[in-house]
Amino acid sequence: MVDDRFRYVRIRGQISGFKRAASGHVYLALKDDKAVIDWVMCNGNGGRLPFQPEDGIEVVLSGKLTTYPGHSKYLVVIDNMYLDRAERADGPVRQPHGQAARRGPV
């Protein structure tokens, strides 16, 4: 099963379909010129981001690949989200847990 082979992934792409639910969960798709995959960030984590996610910005996301119950669809549960180097302003970008994000190549 794919879950066992690709447990933790890190992907760079453009946010599309960003939505913050009343529950606090954050839903989005991450896309590039060849593919799209859905992502979810559980309530609580979305409020600790050092920037406001929005459609069109380039980010690097990491998380656990899983299946969506009741559907034959994969999604990734987000552990970390940070701006891609091209989107970063001067100064350190902070990850949700207060650790400085890596500034080198991803």
KOLBA-431264 format. One line per field, with one value per atom (N, C-alpha, C): atom name; residue number from 0; z, x, y. Coordinates in steps of 0.02 Angstrom, whole numbers, always signed. Atoms other than C-alpha are relative to their C-alpha. Layout:
BEGIN
at CA	...
i NUM	...
pz Z	...
px X	...
py Y	...
***
This chain:
BEGIN
at N	CA	C	N	CA	C	N	CA	C	N	CA	C	N	CA	C	N	CA	C	N	CA	C	N	CA	C	N	CA	C	N	CA	C	N	CA	C	N	CA	C	N	CA	C	N	CA	C	N	CA	C	N	CA	C	N	CA	C	N	CA	C	N	CA	C	N	CA	C	N	CA	C	N	CA	C	N	CA	C	N	CA	C	N	CA	C	N	CA	C	N	CA	C	N	CA	C	N	CA	C	N	CA	C	N	CA	C	N	CA	C	N	CA	C	N	CA	C	N	CA	C	N	CA	C	N	CA	C	N	CA	C	N	CA	C	N	CA	C	N	CA	C	N	CA	C	N	CA	C	N	CA	C	N	CA	C	N	CA	C	N	CA	C	N	CA	C	N	CA	C	N	CA	C	N	CA	C	N	CA	C	N	CA	C	N	CA	C	N	CA	C	N	CA	C	N	CA	C	N	CA	C	N	CA	C	N	CA	C	N	CA	C	N	CA	C	N	CA	C	N	CA	C	N	CA	C	N	CA	C	N	CA	C	N	CA	C	N	CA	C	N	CA	C	N	CA	C	N	CA	C	N	CA	C	N	CA	C	N	CA	C	N	CA	C	N	CA	C	N	CA	C	N	CA	C	N	CA	C	N	CA	C	N	CA	C	N	CA	C	N	CA	C	N	CA	C	N	CA	C	N	CA	C	N	CA	C	N	CA	C	N	CA	C	N	CA	C	N	CA	C	N	CA	C	N	CA	C	N	CA	C	N	CA	C	N	CA	C	N	CA	C	N	CA	C	N	CA	C	N	CA	C	N	CA	C	N	CA	C	N	CA	C	N	CA	C	N	CA	C
i 0	0	0	1	1	1	2	2	2	3	3	3	4	4	4	5	5	5	6	6	6	7	7	7	8	8	8	9	9	9	10	10	10	11	11	11	12	12	12	13	13	13	14	14	14	15	15	15	16	16	16	17	17	17	18	18	18	19	19	19	20	20	20	21	21	21	22	22	22	23	23	23	24	24	24	25	25	25	26	26	26	27	27	27	28	28	28	29	29	29	30	30	30	31	31	31	32	32	32	33	33	33	34	34	34	35	35	35	36	36	36	37	37	37	38	38	38	39	39	39	40	40	40	41	41	41	42	42	42	43	43	43	44	44	44	45	45	45	46	46	46	47	47	47	48	48	48	49	49	49	50	50	50	51	51	51	52	52	52	53	53	53	54	54	54	55	55	55	56	56	56	57	57	57	58	58	58	59	59	59	60	60	60	61	61	61	62	62	62	63	63	63	64	64	64	65	65	65	66	66	66	67	67	67	68	68	68	69	69	69	70	70	70	71	71	71	72	72	72	73	73	73	74	74	74	75	75	75	76	76	76	77	77	77	78	78	78	79	79	79	80	80	80	81	81	81	82	82	82	83	83	83	84	84	84	85	85	85	86	86	86	87	87	87	88	88	88	89	89	89	90	90	90	91	91	91	92	92	92	93	93	93	94	94	94	95	95	95	96	96	96	97	97	97	98	98	98	99	99	99	100	100	100	101	101	101	102	102	102	103	103	103	104	104	104	105	105	105
pz +0	+0	+0	+6	-39	+68	-67	+142	+34	-32	+200	-34	+37	+65	+1	+3	+67	+61	-62	+247	+9	-13	+262	-64	+63	+114	+12	+1	+81	-72	+69	-73	-5	+15	-148	-55	+52	-248	+16	-6	-265	+34	-35	-147	-47	+39	-231	+43	-36	-155	+76	-72	+18	+35	-38	+144	+73	-72	+334	+25	-23	+408	+70	-67	+563	+55	-48	+651	+14	-6	+629	-47	+49	+501	-61	+61	+348	-57	+58	+179	-60	+60	+19	-47	+48	-137	-14	+20	-183	-71	+70	-368	-30	+43	-493	-71	+70	-683	-21	+19	-681	+44	-46	-529	+54	-56	-386	+54	-55	-214	+57	-55	-70	+65	-65	+101	+52	-55	+270	+60	-62	+427	+55	-54	+587	+40	-39	+698	+50	-46	+807	-37	+36	+690	-49	+49	+561	+29	-32	+685	+21	-21	+725	-58	+58	+550	+3	-2	+531	-59	+57	+374	-15	+19	+300	-66	+63	+172	-44	+48	+15	-67	+67	-160	-38	+44	-278	+30	-27	-155	-1	+2	-167	+71	-67	-10	-4	-9	+51	+58	-51	+147	+14	-17	+241	+43	-38	+316	-16	+7	+321	-55	+54	+165	+29	-25	+206	-51	+43	+126	+31	-23	+138	+10	-14	+223	-46	+41	+109	-73	+69	-51	-22	+26	-162	-18	+9	-137	+54	-48	-54	+19	-22	+47	+49	-46	+158	+59	-61	+339	+15	-5	+360	+70	-62	+495	+0	+5	+433	-67	+60	+308	+5	+1	+260	-72	+66	+117	-38	+43	-29	+0	-2	-41	-41	+43	-183	+31	-32	-72	+65	-66	+86	+0	-11	+150	+40	-41	+241	+71	-69	+412	+0	-4	+474	-5	+4	+428	+57	-57	+582	-16	+6	+580	+57	-52	+683	+70	-67	+828	+25	-23	+843	-19	+22	+759	-66	+62	+623	-59	+60	+450	-35	+36	+344	-57	+51	+229	-64	+58	+109	-48	+48	-36	+34	-29	+2	-40
px +42	+0	+44	-39	+62	+13	-9	+36	+63	-57	+171	+66	-61	+297	+17	-11	+276	-33	+32	+231	+6	-11	+307	+26	-19	+320	+11	-11	+383	-6	+16	+317	-3	+2	+340	-51	+49	+199	-39	+42	+67	-66	+64	-82	-58	+61	-251	-59	+61	-426	+7	-10	-371	-67	+62	-513	+13	-4	-518	-71	+66	-666	-14	+21	-764	+33	-33	-683	+72	-70	-513	+45	-39	-455	+13	-18	-367	+2	+1	-400	+29	-28	-303	+24	-34	-233	+67	-66	-50	+12	-6	-14	+65	-54	+125	-25	+23	+121	-20	+15	+96	-51	+41	-6	-32	+34	-122	-12	+16	-138	-32	+35	-255	+39	-33	-189	-50	+40	-270	+46	-35	-203	-52	+48	-292	-7	+13	-370	+56	-53	-249	+65	-62	-99	-6	+10	-173	+6	-3	-181	+70	-69	+5	+47	-43	+69	+29	-31	+191	-20	+23	+103	-72	+69	-73	+1	+3	-90	-56	+51	-186	+15	-8	-213	+55	-50	-67	+70	-67	+78	+35	-41	+220	+22	-18	+248	+34	-26	+338	-40	+40	+226	+30	-20	+272	-54	+50	+160	-5	+9	+95	-51	+45	+19	-49	+52	-146	-56	+59	-309	-58	+60	-472	-54	+49	-599	-61	+60	-739	+11	-15	-653	+65	-64	-516	+43	-35	-418	+54	-53	-254	+1	-12	-218	+58	-56	-78	-22	+14	-101	+62	-56	+10	+30	-38	+144	+31	-34	+237	-18	+11	+203	+44	-37	+323	+6	-5	+348	+60	-56	+455	+48	-51	+617	-20	+18	+548	-54	+54	+401	+21	-21	+501	+20	-23	+525	+65	-60	+684	-17	+10	+705	-18	+13	+682	-74	+68	+525	-6	+7	+460	-49	+45	+383	-50	+51	+226	+24	-23	+327	+55	-47	+439	+72	-67	+592	+12	-15	+679	-3	+4	+640	+67	-62	+784	+2	-5	+847	+33	-35	+947	-47	+42	+885	-44	+48	+734	+0
py -59	+0	+63	-61	+176	+31	-28	+232	-25	+30	+113	+19	-15	+159	+74	-72	+349	+33	-23	+386	+76	-71	+562	+32	-33	+682	+74	-72	+858	+22	-19	+947	+76	-72	+1121	+10	-16	+1199	+62	-60	+1332	-18	+12	+1343	+15	-9	+1324	-23	+20	+1316	+5	-7	+1377	+14	-9	+1362	-14	+11	+1382	-15	+21	+1286	+27	-23	+1337	-42	+45	+1188	+21	-19	+1272	-37	+37	+1145	+45	-35	+1214	-51	+44	+1134	+38	-31	+1168	-55	+44	+1089	+32	-23	+1102	-24	+19	+1106	+25	-24	+1121	-8	+4	+1113	-70	+69	+923	-35	+38	+873	+44	-33	+922	-53	+45	+842	+40	-33	+886	-6	-4	+936	+24	-24	+964	+14	-15	+1048	+1	+7	+1001	+64	-62	+1135	+12	-18	+1228	+17	-12	+1214	+58	-54	+1333	+69	-65	+1475	+20	-14	+1463	+13	-12	+1496	+71	-66	+1642	+45	-39	+1703	-21	+15	+1706	-38	+37	+1566	+27	-21	+1614	-32	+29	+1550	+37	-29	+1577	+5	-6	+1583	-68	+61	+1456	-17	+23	+1354	-68	+68	+1199	-29	+34	+1080	-68	+68	+923	-30	+34	+793	-73	+72	+617	-15	+23	+538	-50	+44	+453	-5	+6	+400	+38	-34	+493	-54	+54	+376	+4	+4	+319	+19	-20	+379	-33	+26	+313	+60	-62	+473	+7	-13	+520	+73	-68	+675	-1	-4	+737	+42	-37	+791	+41	-47	+945	+1	-11	+949	+69	-65	+1104	+33	-40	+1243	+61	-62	+1379	+24	-31	+1499	-27	+18	+1445	+60	-53	+1545	+61	-56	+1651	+44	-37	+1706	+33	-24	+1744	+73	-69	+1920	-5	+0	+1971	-22	+23	+1894	-73	+72	+1717	-15	+25	+1625	-51	+45	+1534	-55	+56	+1362	+3	-3	+1330	-14	+18	+1259	+46	-49	+1412	-13	+14	+1337	+36	-36	+1436	-49	+40	+1368	-1	+7	+1307	+51	-52	+1445	-26	+27	+1334	-35	+36	+1228	-51	+48	+1122	-63
***
